[in-house]
């Protein structure tokens, strides 16, 4: 049996805690309202299973040191994203966050741009247009985004 790096179990562990907290908050809702939590649960279980299979199949490599630089940078990028949300708005801020994060993680710039654009427009369509959530918006003289 291969040895698993305990640090790699952090994300699946957090997913399990999120799932338990999510169901703890939604258990008293009616069955009609529980459709969305059940869809989220299904996808979380599928992703968690895929992640655990991927972790189980990997060989443990010796640590190269400096293991906190990349997570620290991602944490800083996330803090900048959250801090700039009131000024840039949800859609533009999400686009820039996705673009910078993907380029930082090594995705080619053109591909990162297309993915960030499609995801931010999809999130805008769902969250702001369909669900009419009062998320921060970027206000310009030409209109709001």
ABEGO torsion letter per residue (X at the ends): XBBBBAAAAAAAAAAAAAAAAAAAAAAABBAAAAAAAAAAAAAAAAAAAAAAAAAAABBBBBBAEGAAAAAAAAAAAAAAAAAAAAAAEAAAAAAAAAAAAAAAAGBBAAAAAAAAAAAAAAAAAAAAAAAGBBBBBBBBAAEBX
